[in-house]
Each structure stands twice: as structure tokens, then as C-alpha cells.
């Protein structure tokens, strides 16, 4: 009997060793891993540049607390802020904590309490971020949620206009809804959200926890749309597997988070920050992102060519290396079939296969993924639901 709470439905694979896009199970089987640790290992498993940075920091100190100035924090914060074309960073331990900080900062900066989020959104599993999330299934059994969140349909500007007021502290959204099914926002919708925030003096908060750090072919997904958010939350891909998150904010919010207003014991841990800095140094290069976009264009075109003709495939959507394949079959069963064929993918929403390849994956690995997906989906043509 396990001593762990059964909060996760574990897969049948127990990892033994991993590098790049490849994972080996303890059964000795080789798998092409296109989960990237749920969008965390953007440079693949155990990238050498990150491993070396962590080892270097290990020889100095592991933890001193945020009572001390830590040079590597300053360097990483400057790199992160520059990539987002913003000004200030607060480091946390996770994406949920980053969104907690964004919620607190929004409310304190505006003196307002209401925050608008969207149906099928996902912002975390702490109490405030669970309340912010627009999915009832993660809230069952936990009693009343915080009452200051308002939920409206995604990509529906008219619905947002109906609830906007001078009591709204912020509008909080994902540019691409990840857990909700890989649903990109339209430019018209995002431009309208930004304009409404300016009109009502509300802050625009963008959750880039899954979409950030090169996942969509730019440092951040909001940059595809020319948006100027007030606060951006990040995590997942920032640390290549070490726990780190944070918010990036505009400079006019500096005094809102002064001494004693917010804090964390482990946030900005030197080991995690060293991994984040090495990760950003690798990803935030024009040549690297150009290669990501080239591979993403190839992958998307090949998926559409091979899978869209199949009657069990409804749609392929996403941006960059964040792709959703909407099907009319039982997703858990199909994912298990994919794993038995040496390919690991994720679900998203009720009927979507989510592909989050490492940004470093090779063209030959992409071709292998296409072959396996085509084979398994073709074999399962009679299993529509």
C-alpha cells in the first residue's frame, strides 16, 4: 500500500532514465516523451547547460533566505523582465503561487476586489487560484469558493463588456487555454480585453504558466498579439524541472509590493534561479526561437496532412509547440494505446490530445511522433464515442 495520497491517476510507466525527448521506463522500454513534464522540460530532459549551472551553484550555497541580496536573483529577474518588455519580478515556487501573487498585487494596487476570469480556464489549485479557475470539476467537495471572481465565456467580448465595471481589479486570462482544451484566444478578443481594462482602470493579468518561456515560438504567447499586460505569471518551463515560478509586472506597481507586503521562504531559491537563468539564456535567443518556429510549422502541417482526413479527428489547433488534437473518441484509452506504441502525450479538456514536445526535439522525432499518432488513430477508427 502506498503512503501517498491518491490524488493522481498514475500511468503504467515508471521512469528510470531520461534525456532530451526520450524516456526509458523501468521495464526497459523506450518512449518518445511529448509531455515535457506537462510543459516544464522545454529544453528536454536534463539539458546539459542547465545541469552545469545547477552544479556550479551547488558548490556555493543552496539556501540563505530572501533576507539577503542574491546576485543571481537580480540577474535572472533582469533577464526575465527584459524578455517580457516589463520591469519587475517576484520569484515564487510554482505557478499557483505566481497566480496568488498576481491576484494579491491586482487587488492591492487597485483597491478593488473583483477579478474576471473565463470559463474553462485553469489557474491553479490553491484556494484563490482554484476560485479563479473556470472549471467546476476541480472545485467539487471543497465548499464555497471566493465570491469575488466572475466567470465569462472565453473569446466572447460582448459577455465581458456586460460585467466590466469600476469595481473590477483585473481581468485574468490565458492567451491559449491549456488545461481547458488548447483554445487560442482571437486577436480581436484580446485587443478588446486590453481596451476594456484601460477604459475601467483594471489591470490586465496574463497567465503564461504553460504558454511562456518559448513554448509558442516567442518568449511569451502574449507577444504574438502585441499586448501590453500589467502582470504576467510564469512557472513550468522557467526552471527546466526545478521548482520556480514568478510574476513579471510593470514598474508603476513597484511600491504596491513593498517590504512586508508579500513573501516566500523558498521562492527565488539559488538552485532554482540558476536553472532558470541557464534555461532563459538558451531559449531567449533569436536563432533558437527561429528553429522552434520552423519545427513547429513542419509539425503542424504534417499533423494536418496526416490526421485531419481521419473521421475520428475533428480539429487541430494551437500555436508553436503547444498543439491540441480534438478527437471524437475516449482520450484516456487512446493515450494508453499511444504509450504502448512508445509515445507519451497528455489530455486537455474532455476530448483533446495535448502535445507539448521539448523545444529541442528533432525533425526525425517529430516524424516518428506523426507516424505513431497516425497509426494509432487509424487503428482506432471504429472506437468513436
Secondary structure, 3 states (H helix, E strand, C coil): CCCCCCCCCCCCCCEEEEEECEEEECCCCEEEECCHHHHCCCCCECCHHHHHHHHHHHCCCCCCCCCCCCHHHHHHHHHHHHHHCCCEEEEECCHHHHHHHHHHHHHHHHCCCEEEEEECCCCCCCHHHHHHCECHHHCCCCCCCCCCEEEECCCCHHHHHHHCCCCEEEEEECCEECCCCCEECCHHHHHHHHHHHHHHCCEEEEECCCCCCCCCCCCCHHHHCCCCCCEEEECHHHCCCCCCEEEEECHHHHHHHCCCCCCCCCCCCHHHHHHHHHHHHHHCCHHHHHHHHHHHHHHHHHHHHHHCCCCCEEEEEEECCEEEEEECECHHHHHHHHHHCCEECEEECCCEEEECCCCCCCHHHHHHHHHHHHHHHHHCHHHEC
